[in-house]
Amino acid sequence: MASYTDDTAAIAAQQIDIDETISRLGSKKGVESVTVLTKDGRVIRTTATPEHSEIQGKLLSRLARDAAEIVEELESQDELSFLRIRTKRHEIMLALDHNYLLVIVQSPQKD
């Protein structure tokens, strides 16, 4: 049986992994923000402003949920794992997990 100390150590290790991943992704050229959300849009970690990340959480979690439902409706044996949106000003990449949503906002590269 796992002890409280073992659980606490595991959680701390996960938090370090999340922080390292956010730092690594955030250092890439053109990346403006990196945000980790719960499936329902609550911010876990972010490099964006609190206001911006709250808006991202609400809107992008809804978009990811709707897109995942569409994929499942089109092909019941499939599931959405990544979504990429490109606008004139930004590129938004969403990586979906069963519990989390990773959002990366970057400036699109000039072709």
Secondary structure, DSSP 4 states (H G I P E B T S, - for coil): ---HHHHHHHHHHHHHHHHHHHHHHHTSTTEEEEEEEETTS-EEEESS-HHHHHHHHHHHHHHHHHHHHHHHHH-TT----EEEEE-SS-EEEEEE-SSEEEEEEEPPPP-
